[in-house]
Amino acid sequence: MDDLCIETPRPRVGSGKIVVFGLLLTGLACASPLLLLVLTAVLAVIIPVLYRENDDGENRRKLYHEFLQRKDLPERLRCKDVNLNESFWTNDRGMLLLTSIMTPKGRTRAQNEPKGVILFCHGYQDNPSFLKRIEYQRFVKAGFAVVMIEYEGHGRSDGPNVLIPCFDTLLNDVHAYFKHIVETEFPTKKKFLMGESMGGAVAYSLIQKHRDFYDGVILVAPMVKIQIVPPDWITNIFYRIVGKSGTVDSFTFLPIAPSKGGDIASLSFKDEKKLRWAKVCPTKHDRKPRLATARELLDATRKISATLSDFDAPFLVQHGLEDYVTCPEISEALYRESQSKDKTLKLYEGMRHNLTAGELDENIDTVFKDAIEWALERC
């Protein structure tokens, strides 16, 4: 139980710090009004970057509701060809997490009966209620139920935008929901995890922890191994700065963690129209990772990297060879090092990171065709 983080800390600035900050500003105003004006101008630029209207879950829900009123949204978002059940699930910390279940929509009861269940784990700063929901209807039309949950701090779920205070707590949320849905709605069906990017790390970790519950996993451009391992002294300094897993304060809350150059969305998407939609979605997080989130992702990836040779679950790993976010060579390493007797690797020429929602339609068709065939063969 040592790795469990039961409570989700809230970033706070103590009243004492506020008083000290006020005194410093007063002193600065008295000593140098010009310097105070310069500082004010700098803060006017920095603060909007650090804090946004959609940082709060309630505000993201309001903004997303307004976004859905747009007349130019893709028609498939309305899910006319599938059954959609969207609701909020409450985790053990009292937080509301947005969930959705898509099932086949047929004329007879037999046609509505799913062949299996896809349990989807989305990526960092992703929103499975928009572009992913549109594209994952391919699975539903092939006869599968698709179950999705938006993590704490993502999409319309509670929590500051893209803040992950504890990766193990996130895993517990996702497994608790998936287990509840499978046991109540699909108790006799084969169940396959599917994770993209950071969601690949989530799906990998879940099937490692609950090997007897899940029947296999599809990993799409997964974040499962560190490409360049920093020296121990650097990681030790970083952990001293950001503190232990599950801790968040006014400093580690800030979105200032170093990350790969460039905008992640632009690096991930090949289809320009889909990229524009991703950038106008009000749940987006177009800033650097928060320091606490960076700590959790680094820690999770380090743990996963050490267990690749122990991984024995049935899996399909899919990766674009022009991926600039996660490295296809890492997926090849997973395929090579894993001791699984049932493993498949699919590499795609000319495709980038977001294989299921950011590529050209014909490329997305290919990726889903491979994933659907793999799942159907194991139902």
C-alpha positions as CSV (number, residue, x, y, z in Angstrom):
1,M,0.0,0.0,0.0
2,D,3.1,2.3,0.1
3,D,2.5,3.5,-3.4
4,L,-1.1,4.6,-2.9
5,C,-1.8,8.3,-2.6
6,I,-5.3,8.5,-1.1
7,E,-5.8,12.3,-0.9
8,T,-5.4,14.7,-3.8
9,P,-3.6,17.8,-2.4
10,R,-4.8,21.2,-3.3
11,P,-2.2,23.8,-4.2
12,R,-2.2,26.5,-1.6
13,V,-0.4,29.7,-0.9
14,G,-0.2,30.4,2.9
15,S,-1.5,33.7,4.3
16,G,2.0,34.4,5.7
17,K,3.5,34.2,2.2
18,I,0.8,36.6,0.9
19,V,1.7,39.1,3.7
20,V,5.4,38.9,2.9
21,F,4.7,39.3,-0.8
22,G,2.6,42.4,-0.1
23,L,5.3,43.9,2.1
24,L,7.9,43.3,-0.6
25,L,5.7,45.1,-3.2
26,T,5.2,48.0,-0.9
27,G,8.9,48.3,-0.2
28,L,9.6,48.1,-3.9
29,A,7.0,50.8,-4.7
30,C,8.7,53.1,-2.2
31,A,12.3,52.4,-3.3
32,S,11.8,52.4,-7.1
33,P,8.4,53.1,-8.7
34,L,9.9,52.5,-12.1
35,L,11.1,49.0,-11.2
36,L,7.6,48.2,-9.8
37,L,6.1,49.2,-13.1
38,V,8.5,46.9,-15.0
39,L,7.7,44.1,-12.6
40,T,4.0,44.7,-13.1
41,A,4.4,44.6,-16.9
42,V,6.3,41.3,-16.6
43,L,3.7,39.8,-14.4
44,A,0.9,40.9,-16.8
45,V,2.6,38.7,-19.4
46,I,3.5,35.7,-17.1
47,I,0.3,35.3,-15.1
48,P,-2.0,34.6,-18.1
49,V,0.4,31.9,-19.1
50,L,0.5,30.3,-15.7
51,Y,-3.3,30.5,-15.0
52,R,-6.2,30.1,-17.4
53,E,-9.9,30.1,-17.3
54,N,-10.1,26.4,-18.0
55,D,-7.8,25.4,-15.1
56,D,-10.9,24.5,-13.0
57,G,-13.0,21.4,-13.8
58,E,-16.3,23.3,-13.3
59,N,-15.2,26.0,-15.7
60,R,-14.0,23.4,-18.3
61,R,-17.5,21.8,-18.2
62,K,-19.1,25.1,-18.8
63,L,-16.8,26.0,-21.6
64,Y,-17.2,22.6,-23.2
65,H,-21.0,22.8,-23.0
66,E,-20.8,26.1,-24.9
67,F,-18.3,24.6,-27.4
68,L,-20.8,21.8,-28.2
69,Q,-23.3,24.5,-29.3
70,R,-21.2,25.3,-32.3
71,K,-23.0,24.6,-35.6
72,D,-19.8,23.5,-37.5
73,L,-18.7,20.6,-35.3
74,P,-18.1,17.3,-37.1
75,E,-21.4,15.4,-37.6
76,R,-20.0,12.1,-36.2
77,L,-19.6,13.7,-32.8
78,R,-23.4,13.4,-32.4
79,C,-23.0,9.6,-32.3
80,K,-26.1,8.9,-34.4
81,D,-24.9,5.5,-35.4
82,V,-24.0,4.2,-32.0
83,N,-25.5,4.2,-28.5
84,L,-23.8,6.7,-26.2
85,N,-24.2,6.8,-22.4
86,E,-22.3,9.7,-20.8
87,S,-22.2,10.3,-17.1
88,F,-20.0,11.3,-14.1
89,W,-18.5,8.7,-11.8
90,T,-17.3,9.7,-8.4
91,N,-14.0,8.4,-7.2
92,D,-13.0,7.6,-3.6
93,R,-11.9,11.2,-3.1
94,G,-15.3,12.7,-4.0
95,M,-14.1,14.0,-7.4
96,L,-16.4,13.8,-10.5
97,L,-14.8,12.1,-13.5
98,L,-16.4,12.2,-16.9
99,T,-17.1,8.7,-18.3
100,S,-18.7,7.4,-21.5
101,I,-19.8,4.1,-22.9
102,M,-20.5,3.6,-26.6
103,T,-22.2,0.3,-27.7
104,P,-23.5,-1.0,-31.0
105,K,-26.8,0.3,-32.3
106,G,-28.6,-2.4,-34.2
107,R,-32.2,-3.3,-35.0
108,T,-32.2,-6.5,-32.9
109,R,-31.0,-7.4,-29.5
110,A,-28.4,-9.7,-31.0
111,Q,-27.0,-6.9,-33.1
112,N,-26.7,-4.7,-30.0
113,E,-24.8,-7.4,-28.1
114,P,-21.0,-6.4,-28.1
115,K,-18.4,-9.0,-29.0
116,G,-15.9,-7.6,-26.6
117,V,-15.0,-4.4,-24.6
118,I,-12.4,-1.8,-25.4
119,L,-11.3,0.0,-22.2
120,F,-9.7,3.2,-23.5
121,C,-6.9,5.1,-21.6
122,H,-6.3,8.5,-23.1
123,G,-3.0,10.5,-23.3
124,Y,-1.6,13.5,-21.6
125,Q,-3.7,16.6,-22.0
126,D,-6.1,14.7,-24.2
127,N,-9.9,14.8,-24.4
128,P,-11.5,11.5,-25.3
129,S,-15.0,13.1,-25.6
130,F,-14.1,14.9,-28.8
131,L,-11.9,13.7,-31.6
132,K,-11.2,10.3,-30.0
133,R,-15.0,9.8,-29.5
134,I,-15.5,10.4,-33.2
135,E,-12.8,8.0,-34.4
136,Y,-13.4,5.2,-31.8
137,Q,-16.8,4.7,-33.2
138,R,-15.0,2.4,-35.7
139,F,-14.6,-0.1,-32.9
140,V,-18.3,0.1,-32.0
141,K,-19.4,-0.4,-35.6
142,A,-17.2,-3.5,-35.6
143,G,-19.2,-4.9,-32.7
144,F,-17.3,-3.7,-29.6
145,A,-18.4,-1.7,-26.6
146,V,-16.0,1.2,-25.9
147,V,-15.6,2.5,-22.4
148,M,-13.7,5.8,-21.7
149,I,-12.9,7.8,-18.6
150,E,-11.3,11.3,-18.4
151,Y,-8.6,11.3,-15.7
152,E,-8.5,13.8,-12.8
153,G,-7.5,17.2,-14.3
154,H,-8.4,16.2,-17.8
155,G,-11.4,17.0,-20.0
156,R,-14.5,17.7,-18.0
157,S,-13.4,15.9,-14.9
158,D,-12.6,17.6,-11.6
159,G,-9.1,18.9,-10.8
160,P,-6.8,21.6,-12.1
161,N,-6.1,21.3,-15.8
162,V,-3.6,18.5,-16.5
163,L,-2.4,18.3,-13.0
164,I,-1.5,14.7,-12.0
165,P,-0.6,14.7,-8.3
166,C,0.0,11.0,-8.1
167,F,0.2,8.5,-11.0
168,D,-0.7,5.5,-8.8
169,T,-3.9,7.3,-7.7
170,L,-4.8,7.9,-11.3
171,L,-4.3,4.1,-12.0
172,N,-6.6,3.3,-9.0
173,D,-9.3,5.6,-10.4
174,V,-9.2,4.0,-13.9
175,H,-9.1,0.4,-12.7
176,A,-11.9,1.0,-10.2
177,Y,-14.2,2.4,-12.9
178,F,-13.3,-0.2,-15.5
179,K,-13.8,-3.0,-13.0
180,H,-17.2,-1.6,-11.9
181,I,-18.4,-1.3,-15.5
182,V,-17.2,-4.6,-16.7
183,E,-18.6,-6.5,-13.8
184,T,-22.0,-4.8,-14.0
185,E,-22.5,-4.3,-17.7
186,F,-20.2,-6.8,-19.6
187,P,-19.4,-9.7,-17.1
188,T,-19.0,-12.4,-19.8
189,K,-17.1,-10.3,-22.4
190,K,-13.4,-10.3,-23.3
191,K,-11.9,-7.0,-22.2
192,F,-9.0,-5.3,-23.8
193,L,-7.2,-2.2,-22.6
194,M,-6.2,0.3,-25.2
195,G,-3.8,3.2,-24.3
196,E,-2.3,6.0,-26.4
197,S,0.9,7.9,-25.5
198,M,0.7,8.5,-21.7
199,G,-2.4,6.3,-21.8
200,G,-0.1,3.6,-23.0
201,A,1.8,3.9,-19.7
202,V,-1.6,3.7,-17.9
203,A,-2.7,0.6,-19.8
204,Y,0.6,-1.1,-19.4
205,S,0.7,-0.4,-15.7
206,L,-2.9,-1.6,-15.2
207,I,-2.4,-4.9,-16.9
208,Q,0.8,-5.5,-15.0
209,K,-1.0,-4.9,-11.7
210,H,-4.2,-6.7,-12.6
211,R,-3.0,-9.4,-15.0
212,D,-5.9,-11.8,-14.4
213,F,-8.6,-9.2,-15.0
214,Y,-7.7,-7.9,-18.5
215,D,-7.4,-10.1,-21.6
216,G,-4.9,-8.1,-23.5
217,V,-3.8,-4.6,-24.4
218,I,-3.3,-2.4,-27.5
219,L,-0.6,0.2,-27.1
220,V,-0.6,3.1,-29.5
221,A,2.6,5.2,-29.6
222,P,3.1,4.3,-25.9
223,M,5.1,6.2,-23.4
224,V,6.7,3.1,-21.8
225,K,10.4,3.7,-21.7
226,I,12.8,6.7,-21.2
227,Q,14.5,7.4,-24.5
228,I,17.5,9.3,-22.9
229,V,18.1,8.6,-19.2
230,P,19.5,11.6,-17.3
231,P,22.3,11.0,-14.8
232,D,21.2,10.0,-11.4
233,W,22.5,13.2,-9.8
234,I,20.2,15.3,-12.1
235,T,17.1,13.2,-11.3
236,N,18.0,13.3,-7.6
237,I,18.1,17.1,-7.7
238,F,14.8,17.2,-9.6
239,Y,13.1,15.0,-7.0
240,R,14.4,17.2,-4.2
241,I,12.9,20.3,-5.9
242,V,9.5,18.8,-6.7
243,G,9.0,16.6,-3.6
244,K,7.4,13.2,-3.1
245,S,4.7,11.7,-5.2
246,G,1.3,13.0,-4.3
247,T,2.5,16.4,-3.0
248,V,1.5,19.6,-4.7
249,D,2.3,23.2,-3.6
250,S,2.1,26.6,-5.2
251,F,5.5,26.0,-6.9
252,T,5.1,22.4,-8.2
253,F,1.6,23.5,-9.5
254,L,3.2,25.8,-12.0
255,P,3.3,24.7,-15.7
256,I,7.0,25.4,-16.1
257,A,8.6,21.9,-16.5
258,P,11.1,21.6,-19.3
259,S,9.8,19.5,-22.3
260,K,10.6,18.7,-25.9
261,G,10.7,21.7,-28.1
262,G,7.6,22.6,-30.1
263,D,3.9,22.5,-29.5
264,I,2.9,18.9,-28.7
265,A,-0.3,19.1,-30.7
266,S,1.5,20.4,-33.8
267,L,4.1,17.6,-33.4
268,S,1.3,15.0,-33.0
269,F,-1.1,15.8,-35.8
270,K,-0.6,15.4,-39.5
271,D,-4.1,16.4,-40.6
272,E,-4.2,20.2,-40.4
273,K,-8.0,20.4,-40.0
274,K,-8.0,18.0,-37.1
275,L,-5.1,20.0,-35.6
276,R,-7.2,23.2,-35.7
277,W,-10.1,21.4,-33.9
278,A,-7.7,20.2,-31.2
279,K,-6.5,23.7,-30.6
280,V,-9.9,25.3,-30.3
281,C,-11.2,22.6,-27.9
282,P,-11.7,24.5,-24.5
283,T,-10.3,21.6,-22.5
284,K,-6.8,21.9,-24.1
285,H,-3.6,22.6,-22.1
286,D,-1.3,24.5,-24.4
287,R,1.4,25.1,-21.8
288,K,4.5,23.3,-20.4
289,P,3.7,20.4,-18.1
290,R,3.2,21.3,-14.4
291,L,6.2,20.4,-12.3
292,A,4.2,17.9,-10.2
293,T,2.8,16.2,-13.4
294,A,6.3,16.0,-14.9
295,R,7.5,14.3,-11.7
296,E,4.8,11.7,-11.9
297,L,5.3,10.9,-15.6
298,L,9.1,10.6,-15.1
299,D,8.6,8.3,-12.1
300,A,6.0,6.2,-13.9
301,T,8.2,5.8,-17.0
302,R,11.3,4.9,-15.0
303,K,9.3,2.1,-13.2
304,I,7.9,0.8,-16.5
305,S,11.3,0.8,-18.2
306,A,12.6,-1.6,-15.6
307,T,9.9,-4.1,-16.2
308,L,9.8,-4.6,-20.0
309,S,11.4,-8.0,-19.8
310,D,8.8,-9.1,-17.3
311,F,5.8,-8.1,-19.4
312,D,3.9,-11.2,-20.5
313,A,0.4,-10.0,-21.4
314,P,-1.0,-10.4,-24.9
315,F,-0.3,-7.1,-26.7
316,L,-0.4,-5.2,-30.0
317,V,1.9,-2.2,-30.2
318,Q,1.4,0.4,-33.0
319,H,3.7,3.3,-33.7
320,G,4.2,5.8,-36.5
321,L,7.8,6.1,-37.9
322,E,7.5,9.9,-38.0
323,D,6.5,10.2,-34.4
324,Y,8.3,13.2,-32.8
325,V,6.7,12.8,-29.3
326,T,7.4,9.2,-28.4
327,C,10.1,7.2,-30.1
328,P,9.1,4.1,-32.3
329,E,12.4,2.5,-31.3
330,I,11.0,2.3,-27.8
331,S,8.0,0.3,-29.0
332,E,10.4,-2.0,-30.8
333,A,12.3,-2.4,-27.6
334,L,9.1,-3.4,-25.8
335,Y,8.3,-6.0,-28.5
336,R,11.9,-7.3,-28.4
337,E,12.3,-7.4,-24.6
338,S,8.9,-8.6,-23.6
339,Q,8.5,-12.3,-22.7
340,S,4.9,-12.4,-24.0
341,K,4.0,-15.4,-26.2
342,D,1.4,-13.3,-27.9
343,K,2.8,-10.1,-29.2
344,T,2.5,-8.1,-32.4
345,L,4.3,-4.9,-33.6
346,K,2.9,-2.6,-36.3
347,L,5.0,0.3,-37.6
348,Y,3.5,2.8,-40.0
349,E,5.5,4.7,-42.6
350,G,5.0,8.4,-42.7
351,M,2.6,8.5,-39.7
352,R,3.1,10.8,-36.6
353,H,2.2,10.5,-32.9
354,N,-1.6,10.8,-32.9
355,L,-2.4,7.7,-34.9
356,T,-6.1,7.5,-34.2
357,A,-7.3,11.1,-34.4
358,G,-4.5,13.2,-36.0
359,E,-3.7,11.4,-39.2
360,L,-5.3,11.5,-42.6
361,D,-8.6,9.5,-42.7
362,E,-7.1,6.7,-44.8
363,N,-4.2,6.3,-42.3
364,I,-6.6,6.2,-39.3
365,D,-8.6,3.5,-41.2
366,T,-5.4,1.4,-41.4
367,V,-4.6,1.8,-37.8
368,F,-8.1,0.9,-36.6
369,K,-8.3,-2.0,-39.1
370,D,-5.2,-3.6,-37.5
371,A,-6.4,-3.0,-34.0
372,I,-9.9,-4.3,-34.6
373,E,-8.6,-7.4,-36.3
374,W,-6.3,-8.1,-33.4
375,A,-9.1,-7.8,-30.9
376,L,-11.6,-9.8,-32.9
377,E,-9.1,-12.7,-33.2
378,R,-9.0,-12.9,-29.3
379,C,-12.7,-12.6,-28.5
